[in-house]
Amino acid sequence: MGTDIYSDKGVIASVEDLVKVINGKNKKDVVGICQSMYQKILNLKDNGSWFAEAAEHFSPLATLSPTMKINDIRALLVSLVVVNGEPAKYNTDIEVAFADYIKELWDDIINHCSPTLPELKYVQAFGSSRYNGWEVPLGEACFIFDSEECYIKTLSEQGQQLKKLIGHCDETEWTEISY
C-alpha cells in the first residue's frame, strides 16, 4: 500500500455562478429538468438510509413551479449544494452532498440552457491547501469544467461563454491524494 498523489486542473465555478444560466426564457424547462431529477431519485426504490437521505435532500425540487420568480428558483438550486465537513490543515474528509446527482442535475441544466459551455467534469469540495493546493477554494462546492475545452492558445467559444457566465476562465490546478 502507498499513497498516490496526482494533479488535475480545470476551471472552477460556484453554484452561484452557474445559476446565472437560468433566465425567463428557460425557467419552465429548468423546472421540468429539476422535477425529472427528483422523480428519478424517488424511482430508485431503495429502502436504505441513503435513499431516504437523497429523497429528503432533493425534496425541495418538488416545490418548484414555472410561476416562481427566477431568483427563487436560483436560490432553491443553490440551497441543494451542501458541503459536508470543514476545511483543515490535513482534512481529506470533505465532500459535496450527493455530488453525483448534483453534477447530473447541472449537466442537464447546462446542456439545455447553454450547450456551448465546456464539459462539467465533476463537483467536489477541497478540504486542505496542503493536500489540494493553495489556489483552490476550501470548504466550497466547486463545479469543475474541462479547461482543455476552454482554450486553444486563446479562449475558445466555449471558454468565452463560460467567462461570460461566471466572470473568469482561470484554470486552476490541484493535487489529489489517495490512500
C-alpha positions as CSV (number, residue, x, y, z in Angstrom):
1,M,0.0,0.0,0.0
2,G,1.1,3.5,-0.6
3,T,-0.1,7.0,-1.2
4,D,-0.8,8.1,-4.7
5,I,-0.6,11.8,-5.5
6,Y,-1.7,13.2,-8.8
7,S,-2.6,16.6,-10.1
8,D,-5.6,17.8,-12.0
9,K,-6.8,21.1,-13.5
10,G,-9.9,22.8,-14.6
11,V,-11.9,26.0,-14.5
12,I,-13.7,26.3,-11.2
13,A,-17.2,27.9,-10.8
14,S,-19.5,28.2,-7.9
15,V,-23.2,27.3,-7.9
16,E,-23.9,31.0,-7.5
17,D,-22.1,31.5,-10.8
18,L,-24.0,28.7,-12.6
19,V,-27.5,29.8,-11.6
20,K,-27.0,32.8,-13.9
21,V,-27.7,30.4,-16.8
22,I,-31.3,30.3,-15.7
23,N,-33.5,33.1,-17.2
24,G,-37.0,33.8,-18.1
25,K,-36.8,32.0,-21.4
26,N,-35.6,28.7,-20.0
27,K,-37.0,28.7,-16.4
28,K,-40.0,26.4,-17.4
29,D,-37.6,23.9,-18.9
30,V,-35.3,24.1,-15.8
31,V,-38.3,23.4,-13.6
32,G,-39.1,20.3,-15.7
33,I,-35.5,19.2,-15.5
34,C,-35.4,19.6,-11.8
35,Q,-38.7,17.7,-11.3
36,S,-37.5,14.9,-13.6
37,M,-34.3,14.6,-11.4
38,Y,-36.4,14.4,-8.3
39,Q,-38.6,11.8,-9.8
40,K,-35.5,9.8,-10.9
41,I,-34.3,9.8,-7.3
42,L,-37.7,8.7,-6.0
43,N,-37.8,5.9,-8.6
44,L,-34.6,4.3,-7.2
45,K,-36.9,2.5,-4.7
46,D,-34.1,1.6,-2.4
47,N,-35.3,1.3,1.1
48,G,-31.8,2.1,2.6
49,S,-31.0,5.1,4.6
50,W,-29.1,6.6,1.7
51,F,-32.3,6.6,-0.4
52,A,-34.2,8.3,2.4
53,E,-31.4,10.9,2.8
54,A,-31.3,11.6,-1.0
55,A,-35.1,11.9,-1.3
56,E,-35.1,14.3,1.6
57,H,-32.2,16.3,0.3
58,F,-33.7,16.8,-3.1
59,S,-37.4,17.2,-1.9
60,P,-37.3,21.0,-2.5
61,L,-37.2,20.2,-6.2
62,A,-40.8,19.0,-5.9
63,T,-41.9,22.5,-4.8
64,L,-40.6,24.2,-8.0
65,S,-43.1,25.8,-10.3
66,P,-42.8,27.7,-13.6
67,T,-44.7,30.5,-11.9
68,M,-42.0,31.0,-9.3
69,K,-39.6,34.0,-9.7
70,I,-36.3,33.3,-11.2
71,N,-34.4,34.4,-8.1
72,D,-36.5,31.9,-6.0
73,I,-35.6,29.1,-8.4
74,R,-32.0,30.1,-8.3
75,A,-32.0,30.2,-4.5
76,L,-33.5,26.8,-4.2
77,L,-30.9,25.3,-6.6
78,V,-28.1,27.0,-4.6
79,S,-29.6,25.5,-1.3
80,L,-29.2,22.0,-2.7
81,V,-25.5,22.3,-2.9
82,V,-24.2,21.4,0.6
83,V,-20.7,20.8,1.7
84,N,-20.2,18.2,4.5
85,G,-17.0,18.7,6.5
86,E,-14.8,21.6,7.4
87,P,-11.5,22.6,5.8
88,A,-8.5,21.9,7.9
89,K,-4.7,21.6,7.6
90,Y,-4.9,17.9,6.8
91,N,-8.6,17.3,6.0
92,T,-9.4,15.0,3.2
93,D,-12.9,14.1,4.6
94,I,-14.9,16.9,3.0
95,E,-17.4,16.3,0.3
96,V,-20.4,17.8,-1.6
97,A,-23.5,16.0,-0.5
98,F,-24.8,13.8,-3.3
99,A,-22.2,15.2,-5.7
100,D,-23.0,12.7,-8.5
101,Y,-26.7,13.7,-8.5
102,I,-25.8,17.4,-8.2
103,K,-23.5,17.0,-11.2
104,E,-26.1,15.1,-13.2
105,L,-28.7,17.8,-12.5
106,W,-26.4,20.6,-13.5
107,D,-25.3,18.7,-16.6
108,D,-28.9,18.6,-17.7
109,I,-29.5,22.3,-16.9
110,I,-26.3,23.4,-18.6
111,N,-26.8,21.2,-21.7
112,H,-30.3,22.6,-22.1
113,C,-29.7,26.3,-21.2
114,S,-26.2,26.8,-22.6
115,P,-25.0,23.8,-24.7
116,T,-21.9,25.8,-25.8
117,L,-20.3,25.6,-22.3
118,P,-17.4,23.1,-21.8
119,E,-17.9,19.8,-20.1
120,L,-18.7,19.8,-16.4
121,K,-16.2,17.2,-15.3
122,Y,-17.3,16.9,-11.6
123,V,-18.4,18.6,-8.5
124,Q,-16.2,18.5,-5.4
125,A,-15.1,20.3,-2.3
126,F,-11.5,20.8,-1.3
127,G,-10.5,20.4,2.4
128,S,-6.8,21.3,2.7
129,S,-4.4,23.7,1.0
130,R,-1.6,21.4,1.9
131,Y,-3.1,18.5,0.0
132,N,-5.1,20.3,-2.7
133,G,-3.0,23.4,-3.4
134,W,-3.2,27.0,-2.4
135,E,-5.3,28.2,-5.3
136,V,-8.4,26.2,-4.8
137,P,-11.3,27.5,-2.6
138,L,-11.6,25.5,0.6
139,G,-14.9,24.3,2.0
140,E,-16.9,25.3,-1.0
141,A,-18.6,23.3,-3.7
142,C,-16.5,23.6,-6.8
143,F,-18.1,22.9,-10.2
144,I,-15.1,22.0,-12.3
145,F,-15.2,22.4,-16.1
146,D,-12.7,20.9,-18.6
147,S,-10.2,23.6,-19.2
148,E,-8.9,21.9,-22.3
149,E,-12.3,22.8,-24.0
150,C,-11.9,26.5,-22.9
151,Y,-8.5,27.2,-24.5
152,I,-7.0,26.9,-27.9
153,K,-4.0,29.1,-27.1
154,T,-6.7,31.7,-26.9
155,L,-10.1,31.5,-25.3
156,S,-12.4,29.1,-27.3
157,E,-16.0,29.9,-28.0
158,Q,-16.9,27.6,-25.1
159,G,-14.4,29.3,-22.8
160,Q,-15.8,32.7,-23.8
161,Q,-19.3,31.5,-22.9
162,L,-18.1,30.3,-19.6
163,K,-16.2,33.5,-18.9
164,K,-19.3,35.5,-19.8
165,L,-21.4,33.4,-17.4
166,I,-19.0,33.2,-14.4
167,G,-16.8,36.2,-14.9
168,H,-13.5,34.4,-15.5
169,C,-11.9,31.5,-17.2
170,D,-8.9,31.0,-14.9
171,E,-7.5,27.5,-14.9
172,T,-6.8,26.1,-11.5
173,E,-4.5,23.1,-10.7
174,W,-4.6,21.0,-7.6
175,T,-3.3,17.7,-6.2
176,E,-5.3,14.7,-5.0
177,I,-4.1,12.1,-2.6
178,S,-5.4,8.6,-2.3
179,Y,-4.6,6.1,0.4
